[in-house]
Amino acid sequence: MTADQNWTNICALQDLPCDAGVAALLHADTPEETQIALFRTRDDAVYAISNFDPFSEANVLARGILCSIGEQLAVASPVLKEHFDLSTGQCFEDENVSIATFPVKIADGNVLIAA
C-alpha cells in the first residue's frame, strides 16, 4: 500500500455479516463502476475481490460460500463451484484464471477499499 492510493469508504465494519459476502460498487477513476465482493471473517479481517465469476460470466461471487483450502481462505462460486483465494484471487481449479483483489483497510470502524 502506498500513501497516494485513493481510498473509498464502502461501509461500516459492523454492516458486514461475519462469514458471508456482500456486493458493493467501487467507483474508479473512470465512468465505469466495479462490482466487488466483501467478506468479513470472525476475527474482523475483511477481503475484497471482484464480484465477477469468470467461469459463469456473472456477478455472483458475493453469494459464494467461504471455505479454506489447506491454510488459504477461499470463496466457492455459487454457480460452478470454482474456488478463489481471497488474498490473491487465484483460482484453485485453473492456474490460468484469477480475479482482481483490492487492498482493504479499517479506519474508525469503516471499511475502505483502494481503487
DSSP file (Angstrom, degrees, kcal/mol; ACC not computed):
  #  RESIDUE AA STRUCTURE BP1 BP2  ACC     N-H-->O    O-->H-N    N-H-->O    O-->H-N    TCO  KAPPA ALPHA  PHI   PSI    X-CA   Y-CA   Z-CA
    1    1 A M              0   0    0      0, 0.0     2,-0.3     0, 0.0     0, 0.0   0.000 360.0 360.0 360.0 138.7    0.0    0.0    0.0
    2    2 A T    >   -     0   0    0      1,-0.1     3,-1.5     0, 0.0     0, 0.0  -0.838 360.0-118.7-117.1 158.7    1.2    3.5   -0.8
    3    3 A A  T 3  S+     0   0    0     -2,-0.3    -1,-0.1     1,-0.3     0, 0.0   0.740 109.5  61.8 -66.7 -22.6    0.2    6.8    0.7
    4    4 A D  T 3  S+     0   0    0      2,-0.1    -1,-0.3     0, 0.0     2,-0.1   0.398  75.2 118.7 -89.5   6.2   -1.1    8.0   -2.7
    5    5 A Q    <   -     0   0    0     -3,-1.5     2,-0.6     1,-0.1   109,-0.0  -0.427  68.0-122.2 -67.5 144.8   -3.7    5.3   -3.1
    6    6 A N        -     0   0    0     -2,-0.1   109,-2.4     2,-0.0     2,-0.4  -0.811  28.1-156.8 -89.0 121.6   -7.3    6.6   -3.4
    7    7 A W  E     -A  114   0A   0     -2,-0.6     2,-0.5   107,-0.2   107,-0.2  -0.831   3.2-156.6-102.7 136.2   -9.4    5.0   -0.6
    8    8 A T  E     -A  113   0A   0    105,-2.8   105,-2.3    -2,-0.4     2,-0.6  -0.951  17.2-131.2-113.4 126.8  -13.2    4.7   -0.9
    9    9 A N  E     +A  112   0A   0     -2,-0.5   103,-0.2   103,-0.2     3,-0.1  -0.666  31.0 173.4 -75.9 118.4  -15.3    4.4    2.2
   10   10 A I  E     -     0   0A   0    101,-2.9     2,-0.3    -2,-0.6    -1,-0.2   0.892  51.6 -47.8 -94.7 -49.2  -17.6    1.4    1.5
   11   11 A C  E     -A  111   0A   0    100,-1.0   100,-3.5     5,-0.0    -1,-0.4  -0.973  64.6 -68.7-171.4 173.2  -19.5    0.8    4.8
   12   12 A A  E >   -A  110   0A   0     -2,-0.3     3,-1.7    98,-0.3     4,-0.5  -0.587  43.4-123.4 -75.3 143.9  -19.2    0.4    8.5
   13   13 A L  G >  S+     0   0    0     96,-2.8     3,-1.7     1,-0.3    -1,-0.1   0.881 112.6  59.3 -54.4 -39.5  -17.4   -2.8    9.5
   14   14 A Q  G 3  S+     0   0    0     95,-0.5    -1,-0.3     1,-0.3    96,-0.1   0.669  93.2  66.8 -67.6 -15.8  -20.4   -3.7   11.6
   15   15 A D  G <  S+     0   0    0     -3,-1.7    -1,-0.3     2,-0.1    -2,-0.2   0.661  85.9  83.8 -77.1 -15.3  -22.6   -3.6    8.4
   16   16 A L  S <  S-     0   0    0     -3,-1.7     2,-0.1    -4,-0.5    23,-0.1  -0.770  81.1-131.2 -90.8 126.8  -20.7   -6.6    7.1
   17   17 A P    >   -     0   0    0      0, 0.0     3,-0.8     0, 0.0    23,-0.6  -0.442  27.8-106.2 -71.4 150.0  -22.0  -10.0    8.3
   18   18 A C  B 3  S+c   40   0B   0      1,-0.2    23,-0.2    -2,-0.1     3,-0.1  -0.547  97.1   5.5 -75.7 141.4  -19.4  -12.5    9.6
   19   19 A D  T 3  S+     0   0    0     21,-2.9    47,-0.3    -2,-0.2     2,-0.3   0.770 114.8  88.4  59.3  31.2  -18.6  -15.4    7.4
   20   20 A A  E <   -D   40   0B   0     -3,-0.8    20,-1.0    20,-0.5     2,-0.3  -0.959  69.4-119.9-148.4 164.5  -20.7  -14.2    4.5
   21   21 A G  E     -D   39   0B   0     41,-0.5     2,-0.3    43,-0.3    18,-0.2  -0.761  17.6-170.4-110.1 156.0  -20.3  -12.0    1.5
   22   22 A V  E     -D   38   0B   0     16,-1.8    16,-3.0    -2,-0.3     2,-0.3  -0.983  20.6-126.8-137.8 149.9  -21.9   -8.8    0.3
   23   23 A A  E     +D   37   0B   0     -2,-0.3     2,-0.3    14,-0.2    14,-0.2  -0.706  29.8 172.2 -96.1 149.0  -21.7   -7.0   -3.0
   24   24 A A  E     -D   36   0B   0     12,-2.1    12,-2.9    -2,-0.3     2,-0.5  -0.967  31.3-114.6-148.0 161.0  -20.8   -3.3   -3.3
   25   25 A L  E     -D   35   0B   0     -2,-0.3     2,-0.5    10,-0.2    10,-0.2  -0.877  22.4-160.2-101.0 131.5  -20.0   -0.8   -6.1
   26   26 A L  E     -D   34   0B   0      8,-3.1     8,-2.6    -2,-0.5     2,-0.7  -0.953  11.6-143.6-110.5 122.6  -16.5    0.7   -6.2
   27   27 A H  E     -D   33   0B   0     -2,-0.5     6,-0.2     6,-0.2     2,-0.1  -0.765  20.5-167.6 -89.0 119.1  -16.2    3.9   -8.2
   28   28 A A        -     0   0    0      4,-1.1    87,-0.0    -2,-0.7    -1,-0.0  -0.218  43.1 -86.8 -91.5-173.3  -12.9    4.0  -10.1
   29   29 A D  S    S+     0   0    0     86,-0.2    -2,-0.0    -2,-0.1    -1,-0.0   0.387 110.2  72.4 -77.4   5.5  -11.3    7.0  -11.8
   30   30 A T  S    S-     0   0    0      2,-0.3    -2,-0.2     1,-0.0     0, 0.0  -0.686  99.5-104.6-112.8 169.4  -13.3    6.1  -14.9
   31   31 A P  S    S+     0   0    0      0, 0.0     2,-0.2     0, 0.0    -1,-0.0   0.666  95.1  94.5 -67.7 -13.7  -17.0    6.4  -15.5
   32   32 A E        -     0   0    0     -5,-0.0    -4,-1.1     1,-0.0     2,-0.4  -0.482  68.4-141.5 -80.4 149.3  -17.4    2.7  -15.0
   33   33 A E  E     - D   0  27B   0     -6,-0.2     2,-0.5    -2,-0.2    -6,-0.2  -0.845  10.2-143.6-105.8 148.1  -18.3    1.1  -11.7
   34   34 A T  E     - D   0  26B   0     -8,-2.6    -8,-3.1    -2,-0.4     2,-0.5  -0.946   9.0-137.8-113.7 127.3  -16.7   -2.1  -10.5
   35   35 A Q  E     - D   0  25B   0     -2,-0.5    16,-2.0   -10,-0.2    17,-0.4  -0.705  27.3-175.2 -81.7 130.5  -18.7   -4.6   -8.5
   36   36 A I  E     - E   0  50B   0    -12,-2.9   -12,-2.1    -2,-0.5     2,-0.5  -0.864  20.8-136.9-121.5 159.3  -16.7   -6.1   -5.7
   37   37 A A  E     - E   0  49B   0     12,-3.2    12,-2.3    -2,-0.3     2,-0.4  -0.976  18.6-158.3-115.2 127.8  -17.5   -8.8   -3.1
   38   38 A L  E     - E   0  48B   0    -16,-3.0   -16,-1.8    -2,-0.5     2,-0.4  -0.883   7.3-171.7-108.7 137.2  -16.6   -8.1    0.5
   39   39 A F  E     - E   0  47B   0      8,-2.3     8,-2.5    -2,-0.4     2,-0.5  -0.996   4.9-163.8-130.2 131.9  -16.1  -10.9    3.0
   40   40 A R  E     -cE  18  46B   0    -20,-1.0   -21,-2.9   -23,-0.6   -20,-0.5  -0.960  10.3-152.1-116.0 128.4  -15.6  -10.4    6.8
   41   41 A T    >   -     0   0    0      4,-2.6     3,-2.1    -2,-0.5   -21,-0.0  -0.455  34.7 -98.8 -92.5 170.3  -14.2  -13.2    8.9
   42   42 A R  T 3  S+     0   0    0      1,-0.3    -1,-0.1    -2,-0.1   -24,-0.1   0.749 124.4  56.5 -61.9 -23.9  -14.9  -13.8   12.6
   43   43 A D  T 3  S-     0   0    0      2,-0.1    -1,-0.3     1,-0.0     3,-0.1   0.193 122.1-106.7 -92.9  17.5  -11.7  -12.1   13.6
   44   44 A D    <   +     0   0    0     -3,-2.1     2,-0.3     1,-0.3    -2,-0.1   0.658  69.6 148.1  67.0  20.4  -12.8   -8.9   11.6
   45   45 A A        -     0   0    0      2,-0.0    -4,-2.6    61,-0.0     2,-0.4  -0.681  32.9-154.8 -77.1 140.5  -10.4   -9.4    8.7
   46   46 A V  E     -E   40   0B   0     -2,-0.3     2,-0.4    -6,-0.2    -6,-0.2  -0.969   9.7-167.6-123.5 135.0  -12.1   -8.1    5.5
   47   47 A Y  E     -E   39   0B   0     -8,-2.5    -8,-2.3    -2,-0.4     2,-0.5  -0.934   3.9-160.4-119.8 143.3  -11.3   -9.2    2.0
   48   48 A A  E     +EF  38 102B   0     54,-0.6    54,-2.5    -2,-0.4     2,-0.3  -0.988  20.2 159.5-127.4 124.1  -12.3   -7.5   -1.2
   49   49 A I  E     -EF  37 101B   0    -12,-2.3   -12,-3.2    -2,-0.5    52,-0.2  -0.853  49.5 -77.7-131.9 167.9  -12.4   -9.3   -4.5
   50   50 A S  E     -E   36   0B   0     50,-2.4   -14,-0.3    -2,-0.3    49,-0.0  -0.426  31.6-144.5 -61.6 142.9  -14.1   -8.9   -7.9
   51   51 A N  S    S+     0   0    0    -16,-2.0    10,-2.2   -27,-0.1     9,-1.1   0.551  71.3 103.7 -83.9  -8.6  -17.7  -10.0   -7.8
   52   52 A F  E     -G   59   0C   0    -17,-0.4     7,-0.2     7,-0.3    -2,-0.1  -0.654  62.0-151.9 -84.5 119.9  -17.4  -11.3  -11.4
   53   53 A D  E  >> -G   58   0C   0      5,-2.9     4,-1.8    -2,-0.5     5,-0.9  -0.816   3.8-157.6 -87.3 113.0  -17.1  -15.0  -11.7
   54   54 A P  T  45S+     0   0    0      0, 0.0    -1,-0.1     0, 0.0     5,-0.0   0.704  87.9  54.7 -68.7 -17.6  -15.1  -15.6  -15.0
   55   55 A F  T  45S+     0   0    0      1,-0.1    -2,-0.0     3,-0.1    -3,-0.0   0.914 120.9  26.3 -81.6 -44.7  -16.5  -19.1  -15.4
   56   56 A S  T  45S-     0   0    0      2,-0.2    -1,-0.1    -3,-0.1     3,-0.1   0.578  99.1-133.8 -91.6 -10.1  -20.2  -18.3  -15.3
   57   57 A E  T  <5 +     0   0    0     -4,-1.8     2,-0.3     1,-0.2    -5,-0.1   0.886  66.3 116.6  56.2  43.5  -19.7  -14.7  -16.5
   58   58 A A  E   <S-G   53   0C   0     -5,-0.9    -5,-2.9    -7,-0.1     2,-1.5  -0.971  76.9-113.3-137.4 151.9  -22.0  -13.4  -13.8
   59   59 A N  E    S+G   52   0C   0     -2,-0.3    -7,-0.3    -7,-0.2    -8,-0.1  -0.674  75.3 116.1 -84.1  87.7  -21.5  -11.0  -10.8
   60   60 A V    >   +     0   0    0     -2,-1.5     3,-2.2    -9,-1.1    -1,-0.2   0.437  26.9 104.1-135.2  -4.5  -22.2  -13.7   -8.2
   61   61 A L  G >  S+     0   0    0    -10,-2.2     3,-1.9    -3,-0.3    -9,-0.1   0.777  75.1  66.7 -63.9 -25.2  -19.1  -14.2   -6.0
   62   62 A A  G 3  S+     0   0    0      1,-0.3   -41,-0.5   -11,-0.2    -1,-0.3   0.755  99.7  53.8 -63.2 -21.6  -20.5  -12.3   -3.1
   63   63 A R  G <  S+     0   0    0     -3,-2.2    -1,-0.3   -12,-0.2    -2,-0.2   0.366  90.1 112.8 -91.8   4.3  -23.1  -15.1   -2.8
   64   64 A G  S <  S-     0   0    0     -3,-1.9     2,-0.5    -4,-0.2   -43,-0.3  -0.156  72.8-104.6 -73.5 170.6  -20.4  -17.7   -2.6
   65   65 A I  E     -H   76   0D   0     11,-1.5    11,-2.5   -45,-0.1     2,-0.2  -0.848  28.3-128.1-101.1 127.7  -19.5  -19.9    0.4
   66   66 A L  E     +H   75   0D   0     -2,-0.5     2,-0.3   -47,-0.3     9,-0.2  -0.500  44.3 147.7 -70.9 141.4  -16.4  -19.1    2.4
   67   67 A C  E     -H   74   0D   0      7,-2.6     7,-3.3    -2,-0.2     2,-0.4  -0.918  40.2-115.8-156.4 178.8  -14.1  -22.1    3.0
   68   68 A S  E     -H   73   0D   0     -2,-0.3     2,-0.6     5,-0.2     5,-0.2  -0.990  10.3-161.5-128.3 143.0  -10.5  -22.9    3.4
   69   69 A I  E >  S-H   72   0D   0      3,-2.8     3,-2.0    -2,-0.4     2,-0.4  -0.956  75.7 -43.8-120.4 108.0   -8.3  -25.0    1.1
   70   70 A G  T 3  S-     0   0    0     -2,-0.6    -2,-0.0     1,-0.3     0, 0.0  -0.596 124.8 -26.8  65.5-125.8   -5.3  -26.0    3.1
   71   71 A E  T 3  S+     0   0    0     -2,-0.4     2,-0.4    -3,-0.1    -1,-0.3   0.391 118.4 101.1 -96.6   0.9   -4.3  -22.9    5.0
   72   72 A Q  E <   -H   69   0D   0     -3,-2.0    -3,-2.8    14,-0.0     2,-0.3  -0.751  69.5-132.1 -98.3 132.2   -5.8  -20.5    2.4
   73   73 A L  E     +H   68   0D   0     -2,-0.4    13,-2.5    -5,-0.2    14,-0.5  -0.623  38.7 169.5 -77.7 135.2   -9.1  -18.7    2.9
   74   74 A A  E     -HI  67  85D   0     -7,-3.3    -7,-2.6    -2,-0.3     2,-0.4  -0.879  32.0-131.9-141.4 168.6  -11.2  -19.1   -0.3
   75   75 A V  E     -HI  66  84D   0      9,-2.0     9,-2.4    -2,-0.3     2,-0.5  -0.993  18.3-141.5-124.5 137.0  -14.7  -18.5   -1.7
   76   76 A A  E     -HI  65  83D   0    -11,-2.5   -11,-1.5    -2,-0.4     7,-0.2  -0.861  26.8-117.0 -96.6 126.2  -16.6  -21.1   -3.7
   77   77 A S     >  -     0   0    0      5,-3.3     4,-0.8    -2,-0.5   -16,-0.1  -0.357  15.0-138.3 -59.9 137.3  -18.5  -19.7   -6.6
   78   78 A P  T  4 S+     0   0    0      0, 0.0    -1,-0.1     0, 0.0   -17,-0.1   0.621  95.5  47.9 -74.1 -10.0  -22.3  -20.4   -6.1
   79   79 A V  T  4 S+     0   0    0      3,-0.1    -3,-0.0   -21,-0.1    -2,-0.0   0.929 132.1   2.1 -94.4 -67.0  -22.7  -21.3   -9.8
   80   80 A L  T  4 S-     0   0    0      2,-0.1    -3,-0.0     0, 0.0    -4,-0.0   0.393  92.9-121.3-108.6   2.4  -20.0  -23.7  -11.0
   81   81 A K     <  +     0   0    0     -4,-0.8     2,-0.1     1,-0.2   -17,-0.0   0.592  52.7 156.3  72.4  15.2  -18.2  -24.1   -7.6
   82   82 A E        -     0   0    0     -6,-0.1    -5,-3.3     1,-0.1     2,-0.4  -0.420  37.6-130.0 -65.4 151.7  -14.7  -23.0   -8.6
   83   83 A H  E     -I   76   0D   0     -7,-0.2     9,-2.6    -2,-0.1    10,-0.5  -0.881  19.2-164.7-110.7 136.9  -12.7  -21.7   -5.6
   84   84 A F  E     -IJ  75  91D   0     -9,-2.4    -9,-2.0    -2,-0.4     2,-0.3  -0.975  24.8-119.7-122.8 133.8  -10.8  -18.4   -5.5
   85   85 A D  E  >  -I   74   0D   0      5,-2.6     4,-2.3    -2,-0.4   -11,-0.3  -0.540  18.1-146.4 -68.0 127.2   -8.2  -17.5   -3.0
   86   86 A L  T  4 S+     0   0    0    -13,-2.5   -38,-0.2    -2,-0.3    -1,-0.1   0.761  95.2  46.6 -70.4 -23.7   -9.4  -14.4   -1.1
   87   87 A S  T  4 S+     0   0    0    -14,-0.5    -1,-0.2   -40,-0.1   -39,-0.1   0.862 130.4  15.8 -84.7 -37.1   -5.9  -13.0   -0.7
   88   88 A T  T  4 S-     0   0    0      2,-0.1    -2,-0.2    12,-0.1    13,-0.2   0.648  88.6-128.1-112.7 -20.0   -4.6  -13.4   -4.2
   89   89 A G     <  +     0   0    0     -4,-2.3    10,-2.0     1,-0.3     2,-0.1   0.412  55.7 150.4  82.9  -2.1   -7.7  -14.0   -6.4
   90   90 A Q  B     -K   98   0E   0      8,-0.2    -5,-2.6    -6,-0.1     2,-0.4  -0.412  47.4-125.8 -68.1 135.5   -6.1  -17.2   -7.9
   91   91 A C  B     -J   84   0D   0      6,-2.4    -7,-0.2     3,-0.4     6,-0.2  -0.670  10.7-151.9 -79.2 132.7   -8.4  -19.9   -8.9
   92   92 A F  S    S+     0   0    0     -9,-2.6     3,-0.2    -2,-0.4    -1,-0.1   0.817  93.4  46.9 -75.2 -30.5   -7.6  -23.3   -7.3
   93   93 A E  S    S+     0   0    0    -10,-0.5     2,-0.4     1,-0.2    -1,-0.2   0.721 120.5  32.8 -85.7 -21.9   -9.0  -25.4  -10.1
   94   94 A D    >   -     0   0    0      3,-0.2     3,-2.0     1,-0.1    -3,-0.4  -0.899  61.4-162.8-140.4 106.5   -7.4  -23.5  -13.0
   95   95 A E  T 3  S+     0   0    0     -2,-0.4    -1,-0.1     1,-0.3    -3,-0.0   0.636  90.4  63.3 -65.5 -13.5   -4.0  -21.9  -12.6
   96   96 A N  T 3  S+     0   0    0     -6,-0.1     2,-0.4     2,-0.0    -1,-0.3   0.456  94.9  72.5 -88.3  -1.1   -4.6  -19.8  -15.7
   97   97 A V    <   +     0   0    0     -3,-2.0    -6,-2.4    -6,-0.2     2,-0.3  -0.946  51.9 154.1-121.0 133.0   -7.5  -17.9  -14.1
   98   98 A S  B     -K   90   0E   0     -2,-0.4     2,-0.3    -8,-0.2    -8,-0.2  -0.974  26.5-139.6-146.7 160.8   -7.5  -15.3  -11.4
   99   99 A I        -     0   0    0    -10,-2.0     2,-0.1    -2,-0.3   -46,-0.1  -0.790  34.5 -87.7-117.7 163.4   -9.8  -12.4  -10.3
  100  100 A A        -     0   0    0     -2,-0.3   -50,-2.4   -51,-0.0     2,-0.3  -0.400  36.7-162.7 -70.5 143.9   -8.9   -9.0   -9.1
  101  101 A T  E     -F   49   0B   0    -52,-0.2   -52,-0.2   -13,-0.2   -14,-0.1  -0.893   6.4-148.2-120.3 157.2   -8.3   -8.3   -5.4
  102  102 A F  E     -F   48   0B   0    -54,-2.5   -54,-0.6    -2,-0.3    13,-0.1  -0.979  21.5-108.4-130.2 137.7   -8.4   -4.9   -3.7
  103  103 A P        -     0   0    0      0, 0.0    11,-2.1     0, 0.0     2,-0.4  -0.376  38.0-162.0 -62.1 141.4   -6.5   -3.6   -0.7
  104  104 A V  E     +B  113   0A   0      9,-0.2     2,-0.3   -58,-0.1     9,-0.2  -0.959  13.4 176.4-126.3 141.9   -8.7   -3.1    2.4
  105  105 A K  E     -B  112   0A   0      7,-2.3     7,-2.9    -2,-0.4     2,-0.5  -0.993  22.4-138.6-141.3 152.3   -8.2   -1.1    5.5
  106  106 A I  E     +B  111   0A   0     -2,-0.3     2,-0.4     5,-0.2     5,-0.2  -0.940  26.5 173.0-107.9 124.2  -10.3   -0.5    8.5
  107  107 A A  E >   -B  110   0A   0      3,-2.3     3,-1.9    -2,-0.5    -2,-0.1  -0.987  68.0 -15.3-136.4 124.4  -10.3    3.1    9.8
  108  108 A D  T 3  S-     0   0    0     -2,-0.4     3,-0.1     1,-0.3    -1,-0.1   0.844 128.6 -52.6  52.7  37.6  -12.5    4.5   12.6
  109  109 A G  T 3  S+     0   0    0      1,-0.3   -96,-2.8   -97,-0.1   -95,-0.5   0.573 115.2 116.2  79.7   8.2  -14.8    1.4   12.3
  110  110 A N  E <   -AB  12 107A   0     -3,-1.9    -3,-2.3   -98,-0.3     2,-0.6  -0.849  64.1-127.6-113.3 148.8  -15.2    1.9    8.5
  111  111 A V  E     -AB  11 106A   0   -100,-3.5  -101,-2.9    -2,-0.3  -100,-1.0  -0.839  28.2-171.8 -94.6 122.3  -14.2   -0.4    5.6
  112  112 A L  E     -AB   9 105A   0     -7,-2.9    -7,-2.3    -2,-0.6     2,-0.4  -0.933   6.0-160.1-117.1 140.0  -12.1    1.4    3.0
  113  113 A I  E     -AB   8 104A   0   -105,-2.3  -105,-2.8    -2,-0.4     2,-0.4  -0.956  17.7-127.9-120.8 136.4  -11.1   -0.1   -0.4
  114  114 A A  E      A    7   0A   0    -11,-2.1  -107,-0.2    -2,-0.4  -109,-0.0  -0.694 360.0 360.0 -83.1 131.8   -8.2    1.2   -2.6
  115  115 A A              0   0    0   -109,-2.4   -86,-0.2    -2,-0.4    -1,-0.1   0.447 360.0 360.0 -82.9 360.0   -9.3    1.8   -6.1
